[in-house]
Amino acid sequence: MTKLTQLTLTQAREGLALGEFTSVELTQAYLKAMEQARPLNAYVLETPEIALDMAKESDRRIASGDTGSLEGIPLGIKDMFCTEGVRTTACSKILDDFVPQYESSVTANLWRDGAVMLGKLNNDEFAMGSSNETSAFGPVLSPWRREGDDTYLVPGGSSGGSAAAVSAFLCAGATGTDTGGSIRQPAAFTGIVGIKPTYGRCSRWGIVAFASSLDQAGPFARTVNDAALLLRSMAGYDPKDSTSVNRPVPDYEEAVGASIKGKRIGIPREYRMDGMADEIDALWREGAKWLEDAGAEIVDISLPHTQYALPAYYIVAPAEASSNLARFDGVRYGARVPGRDVVEMYENTRAAGFGPEVRRRIMIGTYVLSAGYYDAYYLRAQKVRSLIKRDFDTVFAQGVDAVLTPATPSPAFGIGEKLKADPVEMYLNDVFTVTVNMAGLPGISVPAGLSADGLPLGLQLIGRPFGEETLFSLAEVIEEAAGRFPVEDLWWKG
């Protein structure tokens, strides 16, 4: 039998239901894999006692026939999700010893459906980063390496720990958050599936806030069907979140394998940028052909304000971050560094608690919100955001069902390679993904091929608001055509 940790989530669910193994056995297999994979630094906190207790309860429920949709399935949780009684840090020194007394709504939904928590996963500090190198717990290493090259690579960010853990078989699935591409970019870098649902589809209650109008939770999985299963459990109306949308959650698994005949897929001409790597462009064309061969109609579309998306995003997101992070002042949460008076205590606490990237974004956000600059920067960026959303509304009104783009402008890069460069170069990793957050749309990244040096490349599908079912059916076509891309060299085991 295939090793338990290399089963897909769907296969593990079936094996548990048939009694081929128990949740405790499955959980123990993952705990052993996590122990062997500590060099990857994917987990910042392992919770083996909690995991085994939850697995025992799952086995009891399976035996009694009272099971949930994720009964007995071990998952990893990004450290942005508050977990009751379990340390939650957002991978920042300022929350180093914060233990929430409450559970995020998304993780509560997962436990309701029988899932098992293996531990908390590493991420960029406060989800600010595109490589998972800004975490206070150190960088995450990708399980992937270039052919013939031992250079450590980034897994992408900010949900790098989640992506690395799923790709390296350290959990059956994982949670992530996506503010500008933080699920889709790391999914593409590590050869797995990641979906950012429509804004409001998953509750943000209990998730440490980065930029509230952009943040959205979503799952990582090794297959499209697994992602559909996880999203169905994570999604749902939550009266505790005023931005949560009160509409039924479809059975996304039913959409996987549905016909895409007659679907109109838009190819935005503005995404074909100068200097785009030939292999990215070739993969994009091949993805369009796969969808066309399955019965979809490929149409050329225009999203004219795409060129302004990245600069507008890097005004809106830091502005909201500077407001959200004002609460971390040494009084209400986490760490406190004394000073001669309250002002100096604030200054000392924030200087010691926040890392360089977080401090940079707070400074940018404070500047663009300041008197005299608000109209010139923040207000103008919000107007650009409206135009970006209008672009998508226009193409959807013309009958386009989804938009196909590359997920990233390049394969994964080496640890430290871009930290030394201009920060803008790092921000360009999000060039294909930020428009989705600015417009509040769903987007899925699905692995579609390998680069010339053997690294995963992904394609992104962008859907209409609450069009996740269409995205799952289209993504499954790409998955069937391209195949899956599991890591074969488990080098970290030594």
Buried (B, 14 or more C-beta within 10 A) or exposed (E): EEEBBBBBBBBBBEBBEEEBBBBBBBBBBBBEBBEBBEEBBBBBBBBBEBBBBBBBBBBEBBEEEEBBBBBBBBBBBBBBBBBBEBBBBBBBBBBBEBEBEEBBBBBBBBBEBBBBBBBBBBBBBBBBBBBBBBBBBEBBBBBBBBEEEEEBBBBBBBBBBBBBBBBBBBBBBBBBBBBBBBBBBBBBBBBBBBBBBBBBBBBBBBBBBBBBBBBBBBBBBBBBBBBBBBBBBBBBBBEEBEBBBEEEBBEBBEBBEBEBEEBBBBBBEBBEBEEBBEBBEEBBEBBBEBBEEBEBBBEEBEBBBBEBBBBBBBBBBBBBBBBBBEEBBBEEBBBBBEBEEEEEBBBBBBEEBBBEBBBBBBEBBBBBBEEEEBEEBBEBBBEBBEBBBEBBEBBBEEEBBBBBBBBBBBBBBBBEBBBEEEBEEBBBBBBBBBBBBBBBBBBBBBBBBBBEEBBBBBBBBBBBBBBBBBBBBBBBBBBEBBEBBBBEEEEBEE
